[in-house]
């Protein structure tokens, strides 16, 4: 009986230990789940805070642009500087918020009109830009075919047929672009993604309009200004050398020829004038300075006439004067230029407690107001 009693006590002890182990495991699981629930709730609260902040920061920067509105916009404006601190954002939140002017870039949606047909003048303008960037001019036809509503291929396979045969297959959008990321679907960029990397800094996607988007000369790059050369309907020729197209009389004169003409004129002149656009040193061989990104010390053009006068006096590397017989070229496409921008892209990277978000918003300035056109999280 004593032995049996000891065996029963041993079984009881084992049962108690088993129950304790089960209880501990259950409590640990419950605590773990509770901790996970608390963490998820905290993360959701943090994300909600970041979402609210990102919209507030974007609206603040947009209001800042509006407050600094002048008859002209330029890289000298305070709103071009990125912000890392604002009065209403606490120190626990880290962020970098930047405003990027968009009228200095080529709007790809200019390639088609409201009827879905390609606009010849804009396609040629884009080809001039591609030529200046030393990119294949066929890119203009590929993008145009993606946007237009017809099935006429400009030198390529039938549009929809090519994309249908891909794996997986898809169809051309046949509508204006919504995002630059859509370009990754196009034939040329699928085959050579590096071409897209080279193109992206010079283009944008803005809402379709009745009239093509004008170019802000204070932000436009030299390549962008190259696209504004004179154009006769039905004619487009590629010069084998880099050319300057910002003049009326000789739109295909190579840059090297223009510099030689300027040097000859300087040698025969009694007094040579300063040969630059702002930001260019006399010993450099460039004729036009880069407008974008901002150049330190580069003055802003306050009127279209100021810009055109500077361009006309700089195209041949010298300023015309009574002692020189240098050829004078005239900037023709005045209607394609503006000095006041309408579109601004706000990019924000924001983080708190190990959580980070990327936010983009496009704003349009019109009639004294800044209107958000679209917003995007984590993608562009």
PyMOL commands that set and color helices and strands:
alter all, ss='L'
color gray80, all
select helices_A, chain A and resi 2-67+78-80+108-111+120-132+138-147+159-164+180-185+187-191+193-200+222-226+255-268+304-314+334-336
alter helices_A, ss='H'
color red, helices_A
select strands_A, chain A and resi 94-101+106-107+203-204+215-216+337-338+343-352+355-366+369-377
alter strands_A, ss='S'
color yellow, strands_A
deselect
rebuild
show_as cartoon
